[in-house]
Amino acid sequence: MPSPLPGMNPYLESPELWSEFHSRMIVAIADALDDKLSRDYRVAVEKRVYLSEGEESVLVGIPYVSVTAAVPDISSTTSVAVAQPINIEIPIVEEVQERFLEIREGATGSVITTIELLSPKNKRSGEGRSAYLQKRQKILTSATHLIEIDLLRGGEPFPMKSTVSSNYRILISRSHQRPKAQLYAFNLREIIPAFPIPLLVGEAEPLLELQPLLHRVYDRARLELAINYSIACTPKLSFDDEAWVRNLLG
């Protein structure tokens, strides 16, 4: 069963589903590229690892007791006041792994193109955004092309000189054209656009279609069983978009 919406499904943006959708979509993109690229290239699934703390950390409730008196002698008749514990939460550093793709030249192993599918942690302040910004800047000052896929309405988009406002974005930055880049901006009601995959300069750029991949991932993961379409999605939609979704869902 494909997704009931023609473009991006906003219910997949929920914290409960995004991690699974992200992992499956990364693999689906890699498989699709394998079918399109010549044997001169290989697609590697890589991961970025960092420690997250502060507002992004995992919080664990732990009771705390401060013992300030010796254990009373059970033979004594003296009453001893026992301190009551206070339930608190302490931050614990969390190891975060984010997967991305690299198209590498088979003969040399050089990274030709990096493909990032953004996660919520990349788009809000904290270690996730800092780690990604460092990686992003390193790519933008290298000979590697960057494809940045943002299928999240929430969070803060990454800086770019554009007056276009949209729900979703796909950025293509070819190394030999920087600082110029191509932006595919689209909204909830639109089909996710196909876009070219830059390779070595002068080579034909195959088109990648994300929309059928999304429908395939939705079907194979049976995500209709995990989504309650009777409630509002997270983040919430605008009034008009909510009405549009309700009309499609019947």
C-alpha positions in Angstrom: 0.0 0.0 0.0 1.6 3.3 -1.0 1.3 6.5 1.0 -2.2 8.1 0.7 -0.6 11.5 0.0 0.9 12.3 -3.4 4.1 14.0 -2.1 5.8 13.9 1.3 3.7 12.4 4.0 3.8 14.7 7.0 3.0 11.9 9.4 6.5 10.4 8.7 8.0 13.5 10.3 6.9 12.5 13.7 9.7 11.6 16.3 8.3 8.1 16.6 8.6 7.2 12.9 11.3 9.4 11.5 14.3 7.3 12.5 12.9 4.2 10.9 11.8 6.1 7.8 15.3 7.8 7.5 17.1 4.4 7.7 14.9 2.7 5.2 15.0 5.7 2.8 18.8 5.9 2.9 19.0 2.2 1.8 16.3 2.7 -0.8 18.2 5.7 -2.3 21.5 3.7 -2.3 19.8 0.8 -4.1 18.2 3.1 -6.7 21.6 4.7 -7.4 23.2 1.3 -7.8 20.8 0.6 -10.7 21.6 4.0 -12.4 25.3 4.3 -12.0 28.0 2.6 -14.1 30.3 0.1 -12.6 32.9 2.9 -12.3 31.1 4.1 -9.2 30.0 2.6 -5.9 27.5 3.9 -3.3 28.7 3.6 0.3 26.4 4.0 3.3 28.4 5.9 5.9 27.6 7.2 9.4 28.4 10.3 11.4 28.7 9.7 15.2 28.6 12.3 17.9 27.7 12.7 21.5 24.5 14.7 22.2 23.9 16.4 25.6 22.0 19.4 27.0 18.5 19.9 25.6 19.0 17.0 23.2 20.1 14.6 25.8 18.3 11.6 27.1 16.8 12.3 30.6 16.5 9.5 33.1 14.5 9.8 36.3 16.5 8.8 39.3 15.6 9.0 42.9 18.2 10.7 45.1 18.7 10.3 48.8 21.3 12.1 50.9 22.2 10.1 54.1 23.4 12.4 56.8 23.1 10.3 59.9 24.5 7.0 61.0 22.2 3.9 61.0 20.3 4.0 64.3 20.8 1.4 66.9 17.6 -0.8 66.9 17.8 -1.1 70.6 17.5 2.7 71.0 14.2 4.2 71.7 15.3 7.6 70.2 13.3 8.6 67.1 15.4 9.3 64.0 14.1 11.5 61.2 14.6 9.8 57.8 15.1 12.1 54.8 12.7 11.6 51.9 14.1 11.2 48.4 13.3 13.7 45.7 12.7 12.3 42.2 14.9 14.3 39.7 16.1 14.0 36.2 19.8 14.0 35.2 21.2 14.4 31.7 23.0 11.5 30.2 25.2 11.9 27.1 23.7 10.0 24.2 25.6 8.6 21.2 23.9 9.6 18.0 24.5 7.9 14.7 23.3 9.6 11.5 23.7 7.8 8.1 24.4 9.4 4.8 25.6 8.3 1.4 28.8 8.7 -0.6 29.2 8.1 -4.3 32.8 7.0 -4.7 34.9 6.6 -7.8 35.7 2.9 -8.0 39.3 3.2 -9.2 40.5 5.8 -6.7 38.0 5.6 -3.8 37.6 9.4 -4.1 34.3 10.7 -2.8 32.6 12.3 -5.8 29.1 13.2 -4.2 27.8 13.2 -0.7 24.0 12.8 -0.2 22.5 13.9 3.1 18.9 13.2 4.2 18.5 15.7 7.0 17.3 14.6 10.5 15.5 16.7 13.2 18.7 17.0 15.2 20.4 18.7 12.2 17.8 21.4 12.1 17.7 22.4 15.8 20.4 24.0 18.0 22.7 21.5 19.7 25.4 19.0 18.9 23.5 17.6 16.0 23.4 20.8 14.1 27.0 21.7 15.0 28.3 18.4 13.8 26.4 18.6 10.6 27.4 22.2 10.0 31.1 21.3 10.3 30.7 18.4 7.9 28.7 20.6 5.5 31.3 23.3 5.5 34.1 20.8 4.9 32.3 19.5 1.8 31.5 23.0 0.5 35.2 23.8 0.5 36.2 20.6 -1.2 35.9 19.0 -4.7 33.0 16.9 -3.5 29.4 17.6 -4.7 26.7 18.0 -2.0 23.1 16.9 -2.3 21.1 17.9 0.8 17.5 16.5 1.1 15.3 18.3 3.6 11.9 16.5 4.0 11.2 18.1 7.4 8.9 21.1 8.0 10.2 21.6 11.5 13.4 23.2 12.6 15.7 25.9 11.2 16.7 25.5 7.5 20.3 25.9 6.6 21.5 29.3 5.4 21.2 30.0 1.7 20.6 33.2 -0.4 17.1 32.5 -1.5 13.8 34.4 -1.0 11.8 31.2 -1.8 9.8 29.9 1.2 8.7 26.2 1.1 7.9 23.3 3.3 10.7 21.1 1.8 14.0 21.6 -0.1 16.5 19.7 -2.1 19.8 21.5 -2.5 22.4 20.5 -5.2 25.8 22.1 -4.9 28.2 21.1 -7.6 31.8 21.7 -6.6 32.8 23.4 -9.8 29.9 25.8 -9.7 30.2 27.1 -6.1 29.0 29.4 -4.6 26.1 28.9 -7.1 23.8 26.0 -6.4 20.4 24.6 -7.5 17.5 24.6 -5.1 14.3 22.5 -5.6 11.7 24.0 -3.3 8.4 22.3 -3.0 5.4 22.1 -0.6 3.2 19.5 1.0 0.7 19.3 -1.8 3.4 18.8 -4.5 5.1 15.6 -5.7 8.7 15.4 -4.6 10.7 16.5 -7.7 13.2 14.3 -9.5 16.7 15.8 -9.5 20.1 15.1 -11.2 23.0 13.3 -9.5 26.3 15.2 -10.3 29.2 12.9 -11.0 32.6 13.6 -12.5 32.6 16.8 -14.6 31.4 16.1 -18.1 29.5 12.9 -17.3 25.8 12.5 -17.8 23.9 13.1 -14.6 21.2 10.4 -13.9 17.9 11.5 -12.4 16.9 10.3 -9.0 13.1 10.0 -8.3 12.4 10.1 -4.5 8.6 9.9 -4.8 8.4 6.3 -5.9 11.0 5.4 -3.3 9.0 7.0 -0.5 5.9 5.0 -1.6 7.9 1.8 -1.7 9.4 2.4 1.7 5.9 3.2 3.1 4.5 0.0 1.6 7.4 -2.4 2.6 7.6 -1.0 6.2 3.7 -1.3 6.4 3.7 2.2 7.9 0.0 2.5 7.5 -0.2 0.2 10.6 2.0 2.6 12.6 0.2 5.9 11.7 -3.1 7.1 13.3 -4.5 9.4 10.6 -7.4 10.4 12.8 -5.1 12.7 14.9 -3.1 15.8 13.9 0.5 15.1 12.8 3.6 16.5 14.4 4.6 19.2 13.6 1.1 20.5 13.1 -0.1 21.6 9.6 -1.5 24.9 8.7 -5.3 25.2 8.7 -5.5 25.0 4.9 -3.0 22.1 4.6 -4.8 20.2 7.4 -8.1 20.6 5.5 -6.4 19.4 2.3 -5.1 16.3 4.0 -8.4 15.5 5.7 -10.1 15.7 2.3 -7.6 13.3 0.7 -7.9 10.8 3.6 -11.7 10.9 3.4 
